[in-house]
Amino acid sequence: MKISRLISVISLLGFFATSAAFAVSEEVEDQLLEKAIVESAVTKEQKTAVGNYLKAIAQQKATRSEELRELARRSTGGKFVTSNVQSQKYLRQAQALEKEAQRYQSVLGNL
């Protein structure tokens, strides 16, 4: 009896662990990882390494944002509506990346 109950509890936990009830968005996951990295940096060398990492990530996101903005300005040669939709998609992605880059810069400033 106890073994069957234990098996059912374990299988329920396994089900819930793989379900969307415990899903965390990628952005939240990144923020939690950044917070853990920043809080774990105690020595000057560790803080320098974390600062360099955050600076590099912010630079990558800013560079990719510029690339997307350039793609949005470029004509694809297709129909206007399709081209416009694609351009808007690139602009939204660029804005999201710029927002992330600013967040990295603010975390870097608080380090």
C-alpha positions as protocol buffer text, in pm:
chain_id: "A"
residue {
  index: 1
  type: MET
  ca { x: 0 y: 0 z: 0 }
}
residue {
  index: 2
  type: LYS
  ca { x: 272 y: 247 z: 95 }
}
residue {
  index: 3
  type: ILE
  ca { x: 478 y: 156 z: -210 }
}
residue {
  index: 4
  type: SER
  ca { x: 188 y: 216 z: -449 }
}
residue {
  index: 5
  type: ARG
  ca { x: 113 y: 548 z: -282 }
}
residue {
  index: 6
  type: LEU
  ca { x: 479 y: 646 z: -307 }
}
residue {
  index: 7
  type: ILE
  ca { x: 488 y: 552 z: -675 }
}
residue {
  index: 8
  type: SER
  ca { x: 174 y: 753 z: -746 }
}
residue {
  index: 9
  type: VAL
  ca { x: 312 y: 1058 z: -563 }
}
residue {
  index: 10
  type: ILE
  ca { x: 641 y: 1034 z: -753 }
}
residue {
  index: 11
  type: SER
  ca { x: 463 y: 1000 z: -1086 }
}
residue {
  index: 12
  type: LEU
  ca { x: 240 y: 1300 z: -1005 }
}
residue {
  index: 13
  type: LEU
  ca { x: 546 y: 1506 z: -915 }
}
residue {
  index: 14
  type: GLY
  ca { x: 711 y: 1398 z: -1239 }
}
residue {
  index: 15
  type: PHE
  ca { x: 403 y: 1502 z: -1433 }
}
residue {
  index: 16
  type: PHE
  ca { x: 385 y: 1842 z: -1267 }
}
residue {
  index: 17
  type: ALA
  ca { x: 757 y: 1900 z: -1307 }
}
residue {
  index: 18
  type: THR
  ca { x: 726 y: 1858 z: -1683 }
}
residue {
  index: 19
  type: SER
  ca { x: 401 y: 2049 z: -1719 }
}
residue {
  index: 20
  type: ALA
  ca { x: 363 y: 2417 z: -1801 }
}
residue {
  index: 21
  type: ALA
  ca { x: 254 y: 2490 z: -1444 }
}
residue {
  index: 22
  type: PHE
  ca { x: 620 y: 2524 z: -1348 }
}
residue {
  index: 23
  type: ALA
  ca { x: 735 y: 2681 z: -1672 }
}
residue {
  index: 24
  type: VAL
  ca { x: 948 y: 2992 z: -1644 }
}
residue {
  index: 25
  type: SER
  ca { x: 994 y: 3225 z: -1936 }
}
residue {
  index: 26
  type: GLU
  ca { x: 1340 y: 3256 z: -2084 }
}
residue {
  index: 27
  type: GLU
  ca { x: 1358 y: 3622 z: -1985 }
}
residue {
  index: 28
  type: VAL
  ca { x: 1277 y: 3547 z: -1621 }
}
residue {
  index: 29
  type: GLU
  ca { x: 1526 y: 3262 z: -1622 }
}
residue {
  index: 30
  type: ASP
  ca { x: 1796 y: 3493 z: -1759 }
}
residue {
  index: 31
  type: GLN
  ca { x: 1718 y: 3756 z: -1496 }
}
residue {
  index: 32
  type: LEU
  ca { x: 1740 y: 3500 z: -1216 }
}
residue {
  index: 33
  type: LEU
  ca { x: 2071 y: 3370 z: -1347 }
}
residue {
  index: 34
  type: GLU
  ca { x: 2210 y: 3723 z: -1375 }
}
residue {
  index: 35
  type: LYS
  ca { x: 2097 y: 3802 z: -1023 }
}
residue {
  index: 36
  type: ALA
  ca { x: 2265 y: 3487 z: -893 }
}
residue {
  index: 37
  type: ILE
  ca { x: 2588 y: 3565 z: -1079 }
}
residue {
  index: 38
  type: VAL
  ca { x: 2597 y: 3925 z: -956 }
}
residue {
  index: 39
  type: GLU
  ca { x: 2518 y: 3828 z: -597 }
}
residue {
  index: 40
  type: SER
  ca { x: 2783 y: 3555 z: -596 }
}
residue {
  index: 41
  type: ALA
  ca { x: 3057 y: 3796 z: -707 }
}
residue {
  index: 42
  type: VAL
  ca { x: 3236 y: 3890 z: -387 }
}
residue {
  index: 43
  type: THR
  ca { x: 3598 y: 3964 z: -468 }
}
residue {
  index: 44
  type: LYS
  ca { x: 3721 y: 4240 z: -694 }
}
residue {
  index: 45
  type: GLU
  ca { x: 3833 y: 3988 z: -957 }
}
residue {
  index: 46
  type: GLN
  ca { x: 3494 y: 3819 z: -959 }
}
residue {
  index: 47
  type: LYS
  ca { x: 3316 y: 4152 z: -993 }
}
residue {
  index: 48
  type: THR
  ca { x: 3548 y: 4246 z: -1280 }
}
residue {
  index: 49
  type: ALA
  ca { x: 3477 y: 3916 z: -1454 }
}
residue {
  index: 50
  type: VAL
  ca { x: 3101 y: 3956 z: -1408 }
}
residue {
  index: 51
  type: GLY
  ca { x: 3123 y: 4315 z: -1530 }
}
residue {
  index: 52
  type: ASN
  ca { x: 3312 y: 4209 z: -1841 }
}
residue {
  index: 53
  type: TYR
  ca { x: 3055 y: 3935 z: -1906 }
}
residue {
  index: 54
  type: LEU
  ca { x: 2760 y: 4173 z: -1870 }
}
residue {
  index: 55
  type: LYS
  ca { x: 2931 y: 4433 z: -2087 }
}
residue {
  index: 56
  type: ALA
  ca { x: 2996 y: 4174 z: -2360 }
}
residue {
  index: 57
  type: ILE
  ca { x: 2636 y: 4050 z: -2353 }
}
residue {
  index: 58
  type: ALA
  ca { x: 2502 y: 4406 z: -2371 }
}
residue {
  index: 59
  type: GLN
  ca { x: 2731 y: 4479 z: -2666 }
}
residue {
  index: 60
  type: GLN
  ca { x: 2617 y: 4163 z: -2847 }
}
residue {
  index: 61
  type: LYS
  ca { x: 2253 y: 4255 z: -2801 }
}
residue {
  index: 62
  type: ALA
  ca { x: 2312 y: 4612 z: -2919 }
}
residue {
  index: 63
  type: THR
  ca { x: 2500 y: 4488 z: -3226 }
}
residue {
  index: 64
  type: ARG
  ca { x: 2225 y: 4241 z: -3312 }
}
residue {
  index: 65
  type: SER
  ca { x: 1967 y: 4516 z: -3264 }
}
residue {
  index: 66
  type: GLU
  ca { x: 2147 y: 4733 z: -3519 }
}
residue {
  index: 67
  type: GLU
  ca { x: 2161 y: 4439 z: -3761 }
}
residue {
  index: 68
  type: LEU
  ca { x: 1785 y: 4390 z: -3726 }
}
residue {
  index: 69
  type: ARG
  ca { x: 1720 y: 4761 z: -3780 }
}
residue {
  index: 70
  type: GLU
  ca { x: 1930 y: 4742 z: -4097 }
}
residue {
  index: 71
  type: LEU
  ca { x: 1728 y: 4442 z: -4214 }
}
residue {
  index: 72
  type: ALA
  ca { x: 1407 y: 4635 z: -4146 }
}
residue {
  index: 73
  type: ARG
  ca { x: 1526 y: 4920 z: -4370 }
}
residue {
  index: 74
  type: ARG
  ca { x: 1626 y: 4685 z: -4650 }
}
residue {
  index: 75
  type: SER
  ca { x: 1372 y: 4603 z: -4921 }
}
residue {
  index: 76
  type: THR
  ca { x: 1312 y: 4233 z: -4980 }
}
residue {
  index: 77
  type: GLY
  ca { x: 1160 y: 4283 z: -5324 }
}
residue {
  index: 78
  type: GLY
  ca { x: 833 y: 4114 z: -5234 }
}
residue {
  index: 79
  type: LYS
  ca { x: 487 y: 4254 z: -5198 }
}
residue {
  index: 80
  type: PHE
  ca { x: 455 y: 4569 z: -4991 }
}
residue {
  index: 81
  type: VAL
  ca { x: 234 y: 4418 z: -4720 }
}
residue {
  index: 82
  type: THR
  ca { x: 461 y: 4118 z: -4669 }
}
residue {
  index: 83
  type: SER
  ca { x: 770 y: 4335 z: -4669 }
}
residue {
  index: 84
  type: ASN
  ca { x: 610 y: 4576 z: -4422 }
}
residue {
  index: 85
  type: VAL
  ca { x: 512 y: 4293 z: -4186 }
}
residue {
  index: 86
  type: GLN
  ca { x: 866 y: 4156 z: -4197 }
}
residue {
  index: 87
  type: SER
  ca { x: 1010 y: 4502 z: -4131 }
}
residue {
  index: 88
  type: GLN
  ca { x: 780 y: 4549 z: -3832 }
}
residue {
  index: 89
  type: LYS
  ca { x: 886 y: 4210 z: -3698 }
}
residue {
  index: 90
  type: TYR
  ca { x: 1253 y: 4309 z: -3725 }
}
residue {
  index: 91
  type: LEU
  ca { x: 1184 y: 4640 z: -3551 }
}
residue {
  index: 92
  type: ARG
  ca { x: 1001 y: 4469 z: -3262 }
}
residue {
  index: 93
  type: GLN
  ca { x: 1291 y: 4228 z: -3219 }
}
residue {
  index: 94
  type: ALA
  ca { x: 1538 y: 4517 z: -3228 }
}
residue {
  index: 95
  type: GLN
  ca { x: 1343 y: 4706 z: -2962 }
}
residue {
  index: 96
  type: ALA
  ca { x: 1333 y: 4398 z: -2739 }
}
residue {
  index: 97
  type: LEU
  ca { x: 1709 y: 4352 z: -2776 }
}
residue {
  index: 98
  type: GLU
  ca { x: 1773 y: 4718 z: -2698 }
}
residue {
  index: 99
  type: LYS
  ca { x: 1560 y: 4684 z: -2385 }
}
residue {
  index: 100
  type: GLU
  ca { x: 1763 y: 4381 z: -2278 }
}
residue {
  index: 101
  type: ALA
  ca { x: 2089 y: 4564 z: -2348 }
}
residue {
  index: 102
  type: GLN
  ca { x: 1973 y: 4854 z: -2131 }
}
residue {
  index: 103
  type: ARG
  ca { x: 1882 y: 4610 z: -1855 }
}
residue {
  index: 104
  type: TYR
  ca { x: 2231 y: 4460 z: -1872 }
}
residue {
  index: 105
  type: GLN
  ca { x: 2381 y: 4809 z: -1856 }
}
residue {
  index: 106
  type: SER
  ca { x: 2172 y: 4894 z: -1548 }
}
residue {
  index: 107
  type: VAL
  ca { x: 2277 y: 4570 z: -1377 }
}
residue {
  index: 108
  type: LEU
  ca { x: 2636 y: 4655 z: -1469 }
}
residue {
  index: 109
  type: GLY
  ca { x: 2592 y: 5000 z: -1316 }
}
residue {
  index: 110
  type: ASN
  ca { x: 2467 y: 4846 z: -991 }
}
residue {
  index: 111
  type: LEU
  ca { x: 2762 y: 4609 z: -973 }
}
